[in-house]
């Protein structure tokens, strides 16, 4: 037990304390009235509901600046479903390099190595807080990566490491990057995301964007294993074009569709992609200013160029904390997150269960920078309070 002066609670709390990294905070000003236009009780294949689904695709294309020759569709099971569709439908034609540097990219490596059992697969790993060595990638192989590590707070700063004349496909899980970061579509072949991240939509629906090279793979390669219905994107040797105009594989929630449209329209109102990026980067900048010189915390991502502006991950570096054994650090970090929640200052701010002990603060575009500013003194306060118990 350490004797320290009793910490003083900060004077104010964030107006919106929702800092979860998924599902993420709703857009500012959201109320349930935004969903009044939802086509509830209607078939998703009827004219008006199908038009809503098509509008989600169109607005997403426009805001992201998706190339005209790319296809974009709504698929089942969130970003996970979109990635799984691609792994099971496209891999096996070439050797595969999987870049694993956090929980979800490690999951894709498990799928490739242990489920698909691809013989010519390599895993290029890095610990939490770092990126794998991209110079080791063989771009005659297919490449699977997470553009932004949702559980590690590490992102690829650009696509310069990807050659334009690559032979393999580059498959980018981009669920916590899309709408908050520039994605180099000329260097990517498959991009996936979900509605529940940067635009604050509801869960269970994924988005799948395919380059012409990815479509060619679907049309010229047939996996050696059977594909379940929700993974199939071709029929009779032809692409299922309806998937990319709003004819979903399974039944979507029209309530979630309306919510997605609300988020996309809000995105347009704040300046489209540039406005969304600016909002998210402002949140990271506020966090960085606070971290600088703060003896209690550091970014998990040591390199500023790779720090995520959405899933902002922090390590606790207070001397009393770093002196604790590993198990005690886990308990102390959870206690810090518990104090934030108890005081209504920050909900769901604990690090991901597989990540090093610390905090994970969502900084995507639906988060107001003023709420980030109000949260930060509470993190200092919570760390000081927990110190007294350790």
N, C-alpha and C positions, 0 to 999 in steps of 0.2 A: 504494500500500500504506500503510495507516494502522497505526501502532504503538499498540496498546491492551493493557491487562492481559488475560491469558488468562482467558476466561470459565470459571466453575465450573459443572459439571453439577449440575442439581437432584438432590435426594436420592431422589426417588421418581417413578415413572411412573404414568399412569392404569392401573387394573386392566383396563379395556377401552379400547384406543387407537383404536377404529374411529369416526372422525368424518366418514366419507363422507356426502355429501348425497344419495346414492341409488345403489344400495341402501344403506339406513341400518342402523345398529347394531340387532342383535336385542334383544329385551326382556331386562332383567336376569334372570340365572339360566337363560337358554335353553340347552337341550341337545337333541340329536336325539331323545331319548326323547319329547319333546313331539309328535312326528310319528307315533308308533306307531299312531295310529288312522286314518291315511290310507287311503282306499279305492283302493289301488293295484291295477291290473289290472282295474278295474271300469269299465263304461260310465258316463259322467257323466249319462246319461239314465235309469239304473236308479234304483229308489226311494231306496235309502240314500245313494248319492252325490248325487243331486239334493237330498235333504234337507240335506246338508252345504252345498251351494251356497245354498240358501234360508236357512240359518242365518247365513251370512256377511251376506246382505242384511238379515235381521232384526236381528242384533246391531249392524250398522253404523247402521241407522235409529235404533235405540234409544239408542245412545251419543251420536250426533250430535244427537238431538232433531229429526230430519227431520219436517216437517209430514206429517200423516196423508194428505193428498191428493196428496203427491208420489210419484212412482215412482222406484225405485232398481233398477238392474240391473248385472250383471257383464258387461264387454265386453272384446274382444280388445285387445292391444297397449298395455297400460298406460294412463297418463293421456293420452299422446299419441294413442292410438287413440280414447279417449273424446272428446277435443276434436275430432279430425278427423271423427268421425261427425257431430258437431253442426254443424261448419262446412259440411260438404258436404250435409247433409240439411236444414238450416234457413235458411241465409243465402240472400239474393237476393230475399226478399219485401219487404224495406225497405232503405234505405241503411244503411251499416254504419260505426260508429266503432270502430277498434281502438286500444287503449291499449298502446303499446310502450315498455317501460322496462328490458328485459333480454332475454337470449337467446331464451327460449321465447315470450314475448309478441311479440318481433320475428319469430319463425318463424310465428306466427299471422297477423301482418300480411303476410308474404310469401305465405302461402296465399291470403289474401283478395285481395291486389292482383295477384299474378303467376300464381297457379294458377287460382283461380276467376274472376279478371279481372272482379270486380264493378265496374261503372262508377260507382256512387254510394258509394264507400268512401273514408274518410278515416283517416289514421294520425296519432294524437296521441302524439308522442314525448317522451321525457325521457331524460337521460343516466343511466348507472348511478349508483345512490345516491339518485335522486330519483323522484317520481311525476309523471306527466303532469298538466297543469292540468285538473282535473276540471270547472272552470266552462265549459270549451269543449265539453263533451260535449252532443250533441243527443239527448235521450232519446226523440225520435220515431223515432230510428234504433235498430237493434240495436247492442249494445255488447259487445265482446269484450275481456276483460282477464285478467290473472293476479293473483289476490288476494294472493299472496305471491310475490315475485320470487325463485325458487330460486337464480338466479345473481347476484342483486344484493343480497340481504338487505334488501329493502324491501317493506313490506306496507301495505295500506290499513288505517288504524286503526279504521275503522267504515264503515257504509254510509249515513251521513247525506247524502252527496252524491247518492244515488240516489232519485228521487221515487217515491212509492207509486203515482202515477197515470201512470207511464211508458207510452208506447205500444209501444216496441220491447222486445225481450228483452235481458236482461243475462246474458251467458254468462261464467262465472267458472272459469278454470283454477285449481283450489284444491289441487293435489297436495301442496304443502309447507305448506299451511294447515290442511287438514282434520285434526281430532283434536288440534290444538294451539292453535287460535284460534277465537273465536266467529265463526261465519259468519251474516250476517243473511239468513236464507232468505226473509224477507218482501220483501227488496230484490233478490233474485236469481231467475233463472228456470232456469238450467242450472248445475250444479255438478259438477265432475269431480275425481277423484283416483285414486291407485293404491295398491296394498298396500305398496309398497316404501319409503314415507316414514316418517310419524310412528309407525306401529305396527311398523316393522321387518320387514315381510313381504317375500316374494320378488317378483321383477319379472315383467313380461309380462301382468299382468291389471289392467284399469282398472275404475273405478266411475263410473256415469253416473246423476245424479239430475236428474229433470225435474219442473218445476212444472206445474200444470194449463195455464198459458199456453203453456208449451213443447210440451206434448202437443197442444194445439189447433193450434199451428203445424204440427206433423207431419201432422195430419189434414186441414188445409185448404190446404197449400202443397205443390206438387210442383216440385222444382228442374228447370231446363232441361237439366241434364246427367245422364248415367246414373250410378247408384250401384252400386259393387261390393257383393257379398253381405254383407261384414262391416260395411258402413255402414247396411244397411237395417233400419229399425225399424217399418215398416208393411208390410202385405200386403193387397191388395184394398181399399184405402181405410180399413183398420182398424189400430189399434195392435197390434203383436205383443206381447200381454200376457205370454206365456210368458217373454220376456226379463227380466221384472221379478219372476219367482218362481223363478229358478234355471235356466231353460232357455237356456243360453248359445248364442250364434251359432255358435261353433266350439268345439273340444275344449279344455277347461281342464286344467291340471295339478292332479290331485287331491292331490298332495303339497303344492303351493302353497296349495291351498284349506285343507288341515289347518293349515298354518302361519299362514294368515290368521285362522283360528278361534282358534288359540293366542294370537295378538296381541290379538284382540278380547276374549277372556276375561281376559287380563292387564289390559287397559284397564279392565274392570269392577272388577277387584280393587284398582286404585289409585284408585278413586273416580270412574270414568267420565270424562266430558268435563272436568268441573271439576278432577279430579285430574291429568289429562293436561296441561291448560293450566297448572296450577300447577307441574308438573315442568319444563315447557319455559320458563316465565317465570323460574323460579329459575335456570336455566342462563344466560339472558340477563342477569339481575341480577348474577350472579357475574362474567360477562364485563364488564359495564358498570363494576362497581366496580374491576376491574383496569385497564380502559382509562383511567379518569379519572385524569388527571395523569401518564399514562405517555407519555413523549416518543417512544416507538418506534412506537406504533400509534394509529389512530383507526377508528371505525366508518365503513364506506363510506356508510352512511345517516347523514347529519349530523343529521337531525331525529329526536330520541328517540321521537316518537310513531309514526314509520314504521319503526322498527327491527324486523326479524324476530326472533322467538324460536326459529326453527328453523334456517334457513340464515343463520348469522351471518357476515357478510362484513367483513373488516378490511383497511384500507389500512396500509401500512408508511410511517411518517412520520419515522423517524429521519433527522436532517439529512444524514448521509452517503448515505442511500438516495435521498432526494428530489433530491439534487444529480446523480444519475446520469442519463445519457440514457435514453430510453424502452426501447431494446433491452436495455441493461444492467439496468434495473429488472426486466424480465421474468426475466432469468437469475438475478438475486439473489433474487427472490421464490420462484422454483422451488428454489433452493438452500436457502432457509430451510425449505420444506416437505420437502426431501430429508433435512435433518438431523433433523427431527421423526420421519420414517419410520425412518431408520437407527437411531435410539435407541429405537424402540418407544414413542415418546411420543405420536404422532399420525399416523395413516395417512390418506391421501387428503385432506389438508388444504389443498392448493393451490387458488387461485382458479380458477373456471371458465375454460376456454380463451379465451372471448370477453370476459371481464370484465377490468377494470383489474388490474394486478399486485397481489397481496396474498395473503390467506388466506381460506378459507371453512371454518368450523367448524360442524358440525351440532349443534344444541342441542335437538333434538326430545325427546319424552318418554321414549324408551328410553335416553337418555344420563343417567348419574348426575351430579349436580352435583359430587360429590367427584372425578369424573374430569375435569370442566372445570377444577376448582381445581388438579389435579395437572398438567394440560396447560400452564397459563398461564406458569409459570416457564420451561418449556421453549421457549416462543415467544421470550421475552426472551433466553434463552441462544442460541437458533439465530440470531436477528438479530445478536447480538454476535459470534458465530463467523463469520458470513458477512461482516461488516464488514471483517474482517482480509484478506479476499480481494478487496476492491473499494477 
